[in-house]
Amino acid sequence: MLQYQKDFLIHLIESKALTFEPAQLMSGRLSPYYVSMRTAVSDGAKASLTAEAYARKILSLGFRDIDYLHGPAYAGIPLVCLIATQLWKSKNRNLRWGYNRKEPKHYGRSSEEIIVGDFRDRDTVLIVDDVITTGRTKMLNWQMLCSLRRELKLKGILVAFDRQEMDEAGQTTSQWLKQEGVDLYSILNLTETLTWLHDREINGVVPVDDDVFEKVKNYVRRYGGETAKKLCL
């Protein structure tokens, strides 16, 4: 991993955005670890660290043609605002941003009934979120955007953490998205995260000791994609 990725991973551990405790996912799977970016942006300092990591990833990908950052509700909303601010302050890149509503708003501006933000016909869009498991929710957001504007182009989906899991059909999220013509990008993924954290002490604590590592490997044997299963070798 690059230094900014290591710094970001330490930030996730310290802020408890990444924890190695059992948690049930939206998919119904019982995971031995959990990622929630809400605690990673819970104050100004943490928000700044998080925004910097996303901005560094975007810059490393060389994206120069993005017009609009879209954050799926709810976790994506503060992220796109923070990233747009960071890119403007550090690189003088002024990107528009917005988000979807979970429930349509039936008063006020009709143009903001479903999507809030200044997105336009022929925009190049980058969808930004915290974590990805199946990718279905993010694709529903993209379909919603396309129903409201013409000739949009999706640059891809960027998340903080890729769980590298398979769906019930045996496809990884990145494989399924690729079939849909969408590229997936992440700051971190499960494989590199577990490899780097295993037996590593952070602030006097080893978050991934041998016991935790084995529990995650057992989960990966059942749900992990081909790349993640290299952890089990």
Order of alpha helices (4+ residues) and beta strands (2+ residues): alpha-beta-beta-beta-beta-alpha-beta-alpha-beta-beta-beta-alpha-beta-alpha-beta-alpha-alpha
